[in-house]
């Protein structure tokens, strides 16, 4: 069994600031995932320095970040995204970057583990871009992954009946409203899983100061491999 999660950190600025990454790390520690896809882990401008300090992650959460090559030395992720996981999983992990189309620069990160591929996403603001991005991810996933795939992140899609057509072969989970964190109304954060994965439980995490730590609440799911 694995506990998977996704969390948009909002650059560790909470709703209005200041920059306080220990709040986000406390949320991740309390959530206690095996694997978590993170969005907005870097600041946006210049050399995109890390908003979530790399040196604090393992001490505060017990998790380690995936090795992402080809970014600046000051960045934690790629296009603001990274994946944290338990150290024994990191020993077997291989990460790939997936460039995505759209009106703004976007990319996904694919973490390949024995028997499971986890793809972290932060989709675009325009639905036309999101559709193109999901189509690209679905096509690439069929080439790089085996049967067990989990796609998770900030989909930026508030409708259940539009924009997700490329994921028809997946089981789509939106555990509940996750945005805005103080009074959630929209289900922007989602997961799409291979239908042969057994989903045991899902939820939106609102404890350990999560409502103040970011503008999104984390989502999670417990799965069992076939």
C-alpha positions in Angstrom: 0.0 0.0 0.0 1.2 3.5 -0.8 -0.1 6.9 0.3 0.2 9.4 -2.5 -0.4 13.2 -2.2 -0.3 16.4 -4.2 0.2 19.9 -2.8 0.5 23.3 -4.4 2.8 25.3 -2.0 2.1 28.7 -3.5 5.8 29.4 -3.1 5.5 28.9 0.7 3.9 32.3 1.1 0.6 31.3 2.5 -2.4 33.4 1.4 -0.7 36.8 1.7 2.8 36.1 3.0 5.4 36.2 4.4 7.6 33.4 3.0 7.4 30.7 5.7 8.3 27.3 4.4 8.3 25.6 7.8 4.5 25.9 7.7 4.4 23.9 4.5 6.8 21.3 5.8 4.7 20.9 8.9 1.7 20.2 6.7 3.7 17.6 4.7 5.0 16.0 7.9 1.5 15.6 9.3 0.1 14.3 6.0 2.8 11.6 6.1 2.8 10.5 2.5 5.0 8.0 0.8 5.1 10.1 -2.4 4.0 13.7 -2.8 4.0 15.8 -6.0 4.6 19.5 -5.2 3.9 22.5 -7.3 5.3 26.0 -7.0 8.4 24.9 -5.1 10.5 27.7 -6.7 10.1 31.4 -7.0 9.0 32.5 -10.5 11.5 35.1 -11.7 15.2 35.3 -12.3 17.1 32.1 -11.7 14.0 30.7 -10.0 15.6 30.1 -6.6 14.0 27.5 -4.4 11.0 28.6 -2.2 11.1 25.3 -0.3 14.6 25.0 1.1 16.2 21.7 0.0 18.3 21.4 3.2 15.2 21.3 5.5 13.1 18.7 3.6 14.4 15.5 5.0 14.9 16.7 8.6 11.4 18.1 8.7 9.5 15.4 6.8 11.6 12.3 6.4 11.2 12.6 2.6 13.8 13.3 0.0 13.4 15.2 -3.3 13.8 13.6 -6.7 17.0 14.3 -8.5 16.1 16.7 -11.3 18.9 17.6 -13.7 19.0 20.3 -16.2 17.7 23.1 -14.0 19.6 25.9 -12.3 21.6 25.0 -9.2 19.4 27.3 -7.1 16.1 25.6 -8.2 14.5 22.7 -6.4 12.2 21.7 -9.2 11.4 22.0 -12.9 8.8 24.5 -13.9 8.3 24.8 -10.2 7.5 21.1 -9.7 9.2 18.3 -7.8 8.4 15.0 -6.2 9.3 14.0 -2.7 9.4 10.4 -1.6 10.6 8.1 1.2 14.4 7.4 0.9 14.0 3.7 0.1 11.9 4.6 -2.9 14.4 7.2 -4.0 17.0 4.5 -4.3 15.0 2.9 -7.1 13.6 6.1 -8.8 14.3 7.5 -12.2 12.9 10.9 -13.1 12.1 12.3 -16.5 11.1 15.8 -17.5 8.2 16.1 -19.9 7.9 19.4 -21.8 4.4 20.4 -22.5 2.6 22.7 -25.1 0.6 25.7 -24.2 0.4 29.5 -24.0 2.8 29.6 -21.1 5.9 27.6 -20.2 4.8 24.3 -18.5 6.2 20.9 -17.9 5.5 17.7 -16.1 7.8 15.4 -14.1 7.6 11.6 -14.4 8.9 9.5 -11.6 9.5 5.9 -12.6 9.6 3.2 -9.8 9.5 -0.5 -10.2 5.8 -1.2 -11.1 4.6 2.3 -10.8 5.0 5.7 -12.7 4.0 8.9 -10.9 3.6 12.0 -13.0 3.4 15.4 -11.3 1.6 18.2 -13.2 0.7 21.9 -12.9 -1.5 22.5 -15.9 -2.0 25.8 -17.7 -4.6 28.5 -17.0 -6.3 28.2 -20.4 -8.5 25.2 -21.0 -7.2 24.9 -24.6 -3.7 24.6 -23.1 -4.8 22.1 -20.5 -6.4 19.9 -23.1 -3.2 19.9 -25.2 -1.1 19.2 -22.1 -3.2 16.3 -21.0 -3.1 14.8 -24.5 0.7 15.1 -24.6 1.0 13.5 -21.1 -1.3 10.6 -22.0 0.6 9.9 -25.2 4.0 10.0 -23.5 2.8 8.0 -20.5 1.9 5.1 -22.8 5.5 5.1 -24.1 7.5 5.5 -20.9 5.3 3.7 -18.3 4.0 0.2 -17.7 0.4 -0.5 -16.7 0.4 1.3 -13.4 0.3 5.1 -13.7 -0.8 7.9 -11.4 -1.1 11.5 -12.7 -1.5 14.1 -10.0 -1.2 17.8 -9.3 -2.9 21.1 -9.8 -5.1 20.6 -12.9 -6.4 24.2 -12.8 -9.7 22.7 -14.0 -12.8 23.5 -12.0 -15.3 21.6 -14.2 -15.8 17.8 -14.0 -17.4 17.5 -17.5 -14.9 19.5 -19.6 -11.2 19.6 -20.3 -10.4 16.1 -19.2 -11.3 14.2 -22.3 -7.8 12.8 -22.8 -8.0 11.0 -19.5 -11.0 8.8 -20.5 -8.9 5.7 -19.9 -8.1 6.7 -16.3 -10.0 6.8 -13.1 -10.2 10.5 -12.2 -10.3 11.4 -8.5 -11.1 14.9 -7.1 -11.4 14.2 -3.3 -13.1 17.5 -2.6 -12.7 21.3 -2.8 -9.1 22.2 -2.3 -9.0 25.9 -3.3 -9.0 28.5 -1.9 -7.6 26.9 1.3 -9.3 29.1 3.9 -12.8 28.3 2.4 -12.4 25.7 -0.3 -14.9 25.9 -3.2 -13.1 24.5 -6.3 -11.7 21.0 -7.0 -8.6 22.1 -8.8 -6.3 19.4 -7.4 -6.9 15.9 -8.9 -5.5 12.5 -9.5 -5.9 10.3 -12.5 -5.1 6.6 -11.9 -4.8 3.5 -14.0 -8.0 1.6 -13.5 -6.2 -1.5 -12.3 -5.0 0.3 -9.2 -7.1 -0.3 -6.1 -8.0 3.0 -4.4 -8.6 2.4 -0.7 -9.3 5.9 0.5 -9.0 9.6 -0.5 -9.3 13.0 1.1 -8.4 16.7 1.3 -6.0 17.5 4.2 -6.9 20.5 6.3 -5.0 19.9 9.5 -1.6 21.1 10.9 -2.2 24.7 9.7 -2.9 23.8 6.1 -5.5 26.5 5.7 -2.8 29.2 6.4 0.2 27.5 4.8 -0.8 27.9 1.1 -3.8 28.9 -1.1 -4.3 25.2 -1.9 -5.0 22.3 0.5 -3.2 19.0 -0.2 -5.1 16.0 -1.6 -4.2 12.4 -0.9 -5.1 8.8 -1.8 -4.1 5.4 -0.5 -3.7 2.9 -3.2 -2.9 -0.8 -3.3 -0.9 -2.3 -6.2 -2.4 -5.3 -7.9 
